[in-house]
Amino acid sequence: MLTIEQLWDLKLPLIPPRSRLYHIEPVGVGTLLVESLTGYVARLAEAHCLRPGVLLERELASVLNKAYGCTNLHKIYRFTGALNGTGVMAADLSQALQNLTLCENLHFLTLLSWSKLLTSRNLLRSIRAWCPACYKNWYKTNQVVYEPLLWSLEVVKFCSVHKQKLSQQCPHCGHKNYTLAWRSRPGYCSKCEEWLGAETEIEFCTHQVISQAELEFEIWIATTIGELLAYTPSLESPLPKDRIAKALYAYIEQATEGNMAVFARQLQIPKNTLWLWCKGQSLPSLKSLLKICYCLKISILNFLMEGVESTNFFQTHRLPPTQVESKPRVNSKAFDADKVEQYLKTMLISNEFPPPSMEEVARRLSCDRRAIFRHFRDLCSAISAKYIQYRKACYLENVEICCKEVRDITLKLHNLGQYPTEARVSEFMSKPGYLRNKIVRAALGQIRHELGI
């Protein structure tokens, strides 16, 4: 029995800290299919019944006062892939979200832990990719539908679970999605907002047939990178930049007794490039690093974390032919200067509409564009100028159309009693990207001023 004195204890109870945003745990940390940071933003926005663009502007703009405007999706649409990467954008956003949600493991949803070893060159996609079968399976089994970090990497083309190519085009509207868009939502198209978990017959017919060797190589890439991502939480501290150089030196010594030329030739790498990697003066791209690991029959995780494996160098894997074949060179002897010159002059005075670009002209002539430019610099410049003038005229025409469209949309919203914000106006525009144009934005400001709002 409690005494009266105990019942009258007026001390305040210990209350744990409260987060500004919902404390939503990320999916799959420590697994091959760990969630991406951009996917986490989309899920967090959905939990608050907001668009990701609105969530970033309202909640993170005050926390992240950055010159590159990472909280304004209209400014960084093409660069949102970097939010999952190794740079300052990923570091700033993950830290800000950790402060707002009190989730302390959000940096594992990026590649920050491997920032000293992975160069940003061709590392991340700017266009969203997904596996329809994964979406479908998660939905049917009542699991969380999310965006794995693995899908955001440029080198990952296939799903390691279902062994099918990742999709990048909505089967309903035919549009591609940015990694993080204003209306992003896991499992749904950010353009038409239709479900992406069902593969339509049209999309199925567009899949290219590849060889068994190519398929095995692509599945190996997805699996070995997944192992690297799964190991990330176990990494006590970031690996030093010279880890790749030391590993390469060790394998060269073990495989070819220090003969760098033989090693480079067997792995189809330029000797000078390999020398720069071994000296630590440059880092190989993730794609190059994967090719080396595949040929050495070792995972990228073991290559970076463990010592040299015992292997017979001359019994290594060989890359699929399509992965190493080079573009055919143009036969300079077949270059007919008189024929090319006559065709260029004809194109310059023709009334063809739209006028072809120099790239198109070179394709029609089956010649290298650079070779044509070397022989006929003035004619090429004139054709390019004609094409640029046409593109500029088209752009100005589109701007004029969008200004009229913005005016009409603003009037309709005002008549409906809704304030014409940029977000609302862009939803009804045929080309919402033009709202970033200064002239179109000025048109929006002008009609607002006329309406007194």
Summary of the structure (lengths in Angstrom):
residues: 453
radius of gyration: 27.5
end to end distance: 67.0
largest distance: 109.6
contacts: 1301
relative contact order: 0.07
helix: 55%
strand: 3%
